[in-house]
Each structure stands twice: as structure tokens, then as C-alpha cells.
Amino acid sequence: EVGIDRPGDITSLAGWLQPDVVVVTALPSIPVHVENFKKPEDLLNEKKALVRALKLDGTLILNGDDKRVLDLRHRFSKFHTLTYGIEAHNDVIASHINIVYTAPTNKSLRPSGMEFRVDEEGSSIPMKIYGRLGQHQVYPIVAAFAVARALGLAPLRVAKKLEESECSRGRMCILEGYNDSVLIDDSYNASPVAVRAALSVLKKLEVSGKKVAILGDMLELGAFSKEAHRKVGVQAAGVVDDLYVVGTYARCVARSAADAGLDDKHIHQYEAHQGLQAGRDVREQLQAEDVVLVKGSQSIRLEKAVKELLAHPRQAKNMLARQEPEWLAL
């Protein structure tokens, strides 16, 4: 994985990388780390350096549902290209995407994963992935199928391995919550696109209890921060029964949620260092069948809130993000 924080990061890495396959996943209008660039287009241009490093006989794999990503097919037409996504024009397609609900012993139905089909080259492979939620969890799976196709790997073998894979910690993981609730742990990091996707999942869930969100600051957005947090608040107002926000920028989420119609008594605000307290306060209110989504940028450390909400907090070390000694010491 090649990431970017500031100008020159990918250009520098591309100087010694010569990949056989390059996957471009997303080029959002408000990218992560945009605060270090004069404008979003500069960041997007920096990401193109990775494509330029591709071997001439290599394969460029693009998220065909993202218009900015798909445009790279024309800009880099010298490369063999495969596209993936959920739209019908792609080479590798995820279709029939649904949330899976199961009923553990003596419990009602609750979300347990995702099911879908992967369609490519005339074949359709059924897939189920457990322990995670969201259409955005499906995209990496179809991207992996595209990479497998580029490398000549057998699709059925790839499908078996992918179904055996586990949720990455803090990435829309389904966890057993306190008092028979359900946790969606998306605490690893946050960006506007990812937060909106997580809230969309929460809205789609069919549950009998309350829907609660703990949302922390989305950092490194620069001049786009206020508007990005405002949009999250508007969306949250149409999804959650109770909203807990953590951080300075997240206050804008609270204000816009109130302006969009969420009653003030259901909005709770905390400072950036109070994620643990937010978790404790939510825990006191949780009832059976409630669902809690937790998401925020890394430095807000909302994994501390998730630990407070676990049915078995002693298992946190094996389940949550940032449980290494150096993180726990902070």
C-alpha cells in the first residue's frame, strides 16, 4: 500500500518501485491529507506518480465506479487496464449485495456480514464475508479478484481465501456489545467518504433497538474541514437516534445535526481527549438490540470508547486497533 501525506511522497517512492500491477481505489473530491496541498487536484496528480511507475507490460486496475479513477484509463492508455466495481460496465463486478443477518443462540436476528456475487468473464461466484459490514467492504474483494485475474490465479481458489479472511481491526468490524448490543467498530481512521459510507450502513440496518453513533474529528482536511463536518452532521440527523461527537471539528457535526432536525437532547459533545468518557456514557444507556457505530480519525483514539462498549473488554487486545504497548502508553 502506498499512501500520501504531503507533496512528493509518492513521487519519491515511485523512484524505486516498478510494480507489475497497480490498483487505484478512489480519488474523492475531498481527499485525506488535502490540508498539505494547495488544492485537491495537486494531491490527485501526486497519486498518478504511482501509475507512471507501472511496468509497460503491467496491468492497471481501476475502480470503475469512481469517475476520477476511471479517467486514468484514457490518460494512461498504454497500459493494459482492468476495472472493478458494482456498475455493469466494469470487467469485474460485485452484484446482489446484501447484509447477512443471523440469530445467535437465544438472541434475535442481528447483522453478521455481507453476501454478494462476483461476476467476471461469464462466471458468477457467490461470496459471503463475515464480521464486517458495508458496500465499501465489498470493493476490496472485487479489486482482489481483478488482481488475481491479472496474475492468472484461479478465481475459485481466490474466493475461498477471501471468504476465510478476517475483518481488519477498526474497519467496520461487527463486535459483541455490552448488554446484548451490537458494535460497529470503524475507529481506525476517518475521512468524509468513509464516514458517509459508515452512516449509510447504519441507516440500512434492520434492527429493533436504537441507532447510536460516536463520531470523532476528521483531521487533515484543511480548508474543507468545516463543510465536510457539516455534511456529516446533516446525514447523521437522518440516521441516528443519539449522536455523540468527540473533538473540536466534530462540534460542527453536532451543530449541523441539530439544524437538520435532531433534537438537542439526543446530541452529546466531548473534547478530543474525552473519547473514553463518551464510551462510558453510551454504555450506561445501551439496551439489548441497540447498534453503536464508532468512527473518528486516528489521533482521536476512539478505540478507547469501543473498549468501554465491548461485552468482554478483556478481549480488546485481540480485537481492537492500536492495542500495542506504545499506543496504550499514550
C-alpha positions as CSV (number, residue, x, y, z in Angstrom):
1,E,0.0,0.0,0.0
2,V,1.3,3.4,-1.0
3,G,0.0,6.3,1.0
4,I,0.4,10.1,0.9
5,D,0.8,12.8,3.5
6,R,2.4,15.7,1.6
7,P,3.7,16.7,-1.8
8,G,6.4,14.4,-3.2
9,D,5.6,11.4,-1.1
10,I,4.5,9.1,-3.9
11,T,6.9,10.6,-6.4
12,S,9.8,9.7,-4.1
13,L,8.5,6.1,-3.6
14,A,7.8,5.7,-7.3
15,G,11.5,6.3,-7.9
16,W,12.4,2.8,-6.6
17,L,9.1,1.0,-7.2
18,Q,8.4,-0.8,-10.5
19,P,5.2,-2.7,-9.9
20,D,3.6,-5.3,-12.2
21,V,0.2,-4.3,-11.0
22,V,-1.2,-1.0,-9.7
23,V,-4.6,-0.7,-8.1
24,V,-6.2,2.8,-7.8
25,T,-9.1,2.6,-5.4
26,A,-10.5,6.1,-5.1
27,L,-9.9,9.8,-5.9
28,P,-12.5,11.6,-3.8
29,S,-13.3,15.3,-4.2
30,I,-12.1,15.9,-0.7
31,P,-9.1,13.6,-0.3
32,V,-7.5,12.7,3.0
33,H,-4.4,14.8,3.8
34,V,-5.6,17.6,1.5
35,E,-4.5,20.2,4.1
36,N,-0.9,19.8,2.9
37,F,-1.7,20.7,-0.7
38,K,-2.8,23.9,-2.3
39,K,-5.8,22.3,-3.9
40,P,-7.3,18.7,-4.2
41,E,-6.1,18.4,-7.8
42,D,-2.5,18.7,-6.7
43,L,-2.9,15.7,-4.4
44,L,-4.6,13.7,-7.1
45,N,-1.8,14.5,-9.5
46,E,0.7,13.2,-6.9
47,K,-1.1,9.9,-6.8
48,K,-0.7,9.5,-10.5
49,A,3.0,9.1,-10.0
50,L,2.3,5.5,-8.9
51,V,0.7,4.8,-12.2
52,R,3.6,6.2,-14.0
53,A,5.9,3.8,-12.2
54,L,4.0,0.7,-13.6
55,K,5.9,-1.6,-15.9
56,L,5.0,-1.2,-19.6
57,D,3.7,-4.8,-19.7
58,G,2.0,-4.4,-16.3
59,T,-1.7,-4.1,-15.5
60,L,-3.5,-1.0,-14.3
61,I,-6.6,-1.9,-12.1
62,L,-9.1,0.9,-11.6
63,N,-12.2,1.4,-9.5
64,G,-14.6,1.9,-12.5
65,D,-17.3,3.4,-10.3
66,D,-15.1,6.4,-9.4
67,K,-15.2,8.9,-12.4
68,R,-11.8,10.4,-11.5
69,V,-10.2,7.0,-11.2
70,L,-11.8,5.8,-14.5
71,D,-10.4,8.8,-16.3
72,L,-7.0,7.4,-15.7
73,R,-7.8,4.7,-18.3
74,H,-7.7,7.3,-21.0
75,R,-4.7,9.2,-19.6
76,F,-2.6,6.0,-19.4
77,S,-4.0,4.1,-22.4
78,K,-0.6,2.5,-23.0
79,F,-1.2,0.1,-20.1
80,H,-3.4,-3.0,-20.1
81,T,-6.4,-2.0,-17.9
82,L,-9.0,-3.8,-15.8
83,T,-11.9,-2.2,-14.0
84,Y,-13.8,-3.3,-11.0
85,G,-16.9,-2.1,-9.1
86,I,-20.6,-2.6,-8.8
87,E,-21.7,-0.9,-12.0
88,A,-22.3,-3.0,-15.1
89,H,-19.6,-1.5,-17.3
90,N,-16.8,-2.9,-15.2
91,D,-14.7,-6.0,-16.0
92,V,-15.1,-7.5,-12.5
93,I,-18.5,-6.7,-10.9
94,A,-20.0,-7.2,-7.4
95,S,-23.8,-7.7,-7.7
96,H,-26.7,-8.7,-5.4
97,I,-25.1,-7.1,-2.4
98,N,-26.9,-7.7,0.9
99,I,-26.4,-7.6,4.6
100,V,-26.5,-11.0,6.2
101,Y,-28.5,-11.4,9.5
102,T,-28.0,-14.4,11.8
103,A,-29.6,-15.4,15.1
104,P,-27.1,-16.4,17.8
105,T,-28.4,-18.8,20.5
106,N,-31.3,-17.2,22.4
107,K,-30.9,-13.9,20.5
108,S,-32.8,-12.2,17.7
109,L,-31.5,-11.6,14.2
110,R,-28.5,-9.3,14.1
111,P,-26.1,-8.3,11.3
112,S,-23.2,-10.7,10.9
113,G,-21.7,-9.9,7.5
114,M,-22.2,-9.3,3.7
115,E,-23.2,-11.6,0.8
116,F,-22.8,-10.8,-2.9
117,R,-21.8,-12.3,-6.2
118,V,-18.6,-11.6,-8.2
119,D,-19.2,-11.6,-11.9
120,E,-16.4,-11.8,-14.4
121,E,-15.7,-13.4,-17.8
122,G,-19.1,-15.1,-17.9
123,S,-18.8,-16.7,-14.4
124,S,-20.7,-15.7,-11.2
125,I,-19.2,-16.6,-7.9
126,P,-21.2,-16.4,-4.7
127,M,-19.4,-14.8,-1.8
128,K,-20.0,-14.3,1.9
129,I,-17.8,-12.3,4.2
130,Y,-18.5,-12.3,8.0
131,G,-17.6,-10.0,10.8
132,R,-17.8,-6.8,8.8
133,L,-20.3,-4.5,7.1
134,G,-20.7,-2.1,4.2
135,Q,-20.6,-2.0,0.5
136,H,-17.2,-0.3,0.8
137,Q,-16.0,-3.7,2.3
138,V,-17.0,-5.3,-1.0
139,Y,-14.9,-3.1,-3.2
140,P,-11.5,-4.5,-1.9
141,I,-12.8,-8.0,-2.6
142,V,-13.6,-7.3,-6.2
143,A,-10.3,-5.4,-6.5
144,A,-8.6,-8.6,-5.3
145,F,-10.4,-10.6,-8.0
146,A,-9.2,-8.2,-10.6
147,V,-5.6,-8.6,-9.3
148,A,-6.0,-12.3,-9.4
149,R,-7.2,-12.1,-13.0
150,A,-4.2,-10.0,-13.9
151,L,-1.8,-12.6,-12.3
152,G,-3.6,-15.6,-13.8
153,L,-4.9,-17.1,-10.5
154,A,-7.8,-19.4,-10.2
155,P,-11.0,-17.4,-9.2
156,L,-12.5,-20.2,-7.0
157,R,-9.3,-20.5,-5.0
158,V,-9.2,-16.8,-4.6
159,A,-12.8,-16.8,-3.4
160,K,-12.1,-19.4,-0.8
161,K,-9.2,-17.5,0.7
162,L,-11.1,-14.2,0.7
163,E,-14.1,-15.8,2.5
164,E,-11.7,-17.0,5.1
165,S,-10.2,-13.5,5.7
166,E,-11.0,-11.6,8.8
167,C,-12.1,-8.0,9.3
168,S,-9.2,-5.6,9.6
169,R,-9.2,-4.1,13.1
170,G,-11.2,-0.9,13.3
171,R,-12.6,-1.2,9.8
172,M,-16.4,-1.7,10.1
173,C,-16.0,-4.8,12.3
174,I,-19.0,-6.3,13.9
175,L,-18.4,-6.9,17.7
176,E,-20.5,-8.1,20.5
177,G,-21.5,-5.1,22.6
178,Y,-22.4,-4.5,26.2
179,N,-25.9,-5.5,27.3
180,D,-26.5,-7.6,24.2
181,S,-26.0,-4.6,21.8
182,V,-24.1,-4.6,18.5
183,L,-20.9,-2.6,17.9
184,I,-19.7,-1.5,14.5
185,D,-16.1,-0.7,15.2
186,D,-14.8,1.7,12.5
187,S,-12.5,3.5,14.8
188,Y,-9.2,3.1,12.9
189,N,-9.4,6.3,11.0
190,A,-11.9,8.7,9.3
191,S,-12.4,10.7,6.1
192,P,-15.5,12.3,4.6
193,V,-16.1,9.4,2.2
194,A,-15.6,6.7,4.8
195,V,-17.8,8.4,7.4
196,R,-20.6,8.9,4.9
197,A,-20.3,5.2,3.9
198,A,-20.4,4.1,7.5
199,L,-23.6,6.2,8.2
200,S,-25.2,4.7,5.1
201,V,-24.6,1.2,6.5
202,L,-26.1,2.2,9.9
203,K,-29.2,3.6,8.1
204,K,-29.7,0.3,6.2
205,L,-29.5,-1.9,9.2
206,E,-32.8,-3.6,10.2
207,V,-32.7,-3.6,14.0
208,S,-35.3,-3.2,16.7
209,G,-33.1,-1.1,19.0
210,K,-31.7,2.4,18.8
211,K,-29.1,3.5,16.4
212,V,-26.2,5.4,18.1
213,A,-23.1,7.0,16.6
214,I,-19.9,8.2,18.3
215,L,-18.2,10.4,15.7
216,G,-14.8,12.0,16.2
217,D,-12.9,14.7,14.3
218,M,-12.0,14.1,10.7
219,L,-8.5,15.6,10.5
220,E,-6.1,16.8,7.8
221,L,-8.8,18.3,5.7
222,G,-7.6,21.9,5.8
223,A,-9.9,24.5,4.3
224,F,-12.5,21.8,3.6
225,S,-12.9,20.7,7.2
226,K,-15.9,22.8,8.2
227,E,-18.0,21.9,5.2
228,A,-17.1,18.2,5.4
229,H,-18.1,18.0,9.0
230,R,-21.3,19.9,8.3
231,K,-22.4,17.4,5.7
232,V,-21.7,14.5,8.1
233,G,-24.0,16.2,10.7
234,V,-26.8,16.6,8.2
235,Q,-26.5,12.9,7.2
236,A,-26.3,11.7,10.8
237,A,-29.5,13.6,11.7
238,G,-31.4,11.4,9.3
239,V,-29.9,8.2,10.6
240,V,-29.2,8.1,14.4
241,D,-31.4,8.2,17.5
242,D,-28.5,9.5,19.6
243,L,-25.3,11.3,18.4
244,Y,-22.1,11.6,20.4
245,V,-19.3,13.8,18.9
246,V,-15.7,13.9,20.1
247,G,-13.3,16.7,19.2
248,T,-13.1,20.4,18.1
249,Y,-14.2,19.9,14.5
250,A,-16.9,17.5,15.5
251,R,-18.8,20.4,17.1
252,C,-19.7,21.3,13.6
253,V,-21.2,17.9,13.2
254,A,-23.3,18.5,16.3
255,R,-24.5,21.9,15.1
256,S,-25.5,20.8,11.7
257,A,-27.3,17.7,13.0
258,A,-29.3,20.0,15.3
259,D,-30.0,22.3,12.4
260,A,-31.2,19.3,10.3
261,G,-33.7,18.3,13.0
262,L,-32.0,16.1,15.5
263,D,-33.2,17.1,19.0
264,D,-30.5,18.7,21.2
265,K,-31.3,16.3,24.0
266,H,-30.0,13.5,21.7
267,I,-26.7,15.3,20.9
268,H,-23.8,15.0,23.2
269,Q,-20.4,16.8,22.8
270,Y,-17.0,15.9,24.1
271,E,-13.5,17.3,23.9
272,A,-10.9,15.5,21.7
273,H,-9.4,13.7,24.8
274,Q,-12.7,12.5,26.1
275,G,-13.4,9.6,23.8
276,L,-13.2,7.2,26.8
277,Q,-15.8,9.2,28.6
278,A,-18.1,9.2,25.6
279,G,-17.8,5.4,25.5
280,R,-18.7,5.2,29.2
281,D,-21.7,7.4,28.8
282,V,-23.0,5.4,25.8
283,R,-22.5,2.2,27.8
284,E,-24.8,3.4,30.6
285,Q,-27.7,3.9,28.0
286,L,-27.3,0.7,26.0
287,Q,-30.2,-1.7,25.7
288,A,-30.5,-5.0,24.0
289,E,-30.6,-4.8,20.2
290,D,-29.1,-1.3,20.1
291,V,-26.4,-0.7,17.5
292,V,-23.5,1.6,18.0
293,L,-21.2,2.9,15.2
294,V,-17.8,4.3,16.3
295,K,-15.7,6.3,13.9
296,G,-13.1,9.0,14.1
297,S,-9.6,10.0,13.0
298,Q,-6.7,8.1,14.4
299,S,-5.5,10.7,16.9
300,I,-8.9,10.9,18.5
301,R,-8.3,7.3,19.7
302,L,-11.9,6.2,19.7
303,E,-10.8,2.6,20.2
304,K,-10.9,3.6,23.8
305,A,-14.6,4.2,23.5
306,V,-15.1,0.9,21.7
307,K,-13.3,-1.0,24.6
308,E,-15.8,0.5,27.0
309,L,-18.6,-0.8,24.9
310,L,-17.4,-4.3,24.4
311,A,-19.4,-7.1,26.1
312,H,-16.0,-8.6,27.1
313,P,-13.5,-5.7,27.4
314,R,-10.7,-8.1,28.4
315,Q,-10.7,-9.3,24.8
316,A,-9.8,-5.8,23.5
317,K,-6.2,-6.7,22.9
318,N,-7.2,-9.3,20.3
319,M,-10.0,-7.3,18.7
320,L,-9.3,-3.6,18.6
321,A,-6.9,-1.2,16.7
322,R,-3.9,0.4,18.5
323,Q,-3.5,-2.1,21.3
324,E,0.3,-2.3,21.1
325,P,2.2,-1.2,24.2
326,E,3.5,2.0,22.6
327,W,-0.1,3.1,21.8
328,L,-1.5,2.1,25.1
329,A,1.1,4.1,26.9
330,L,-0.1,7.4,25.2
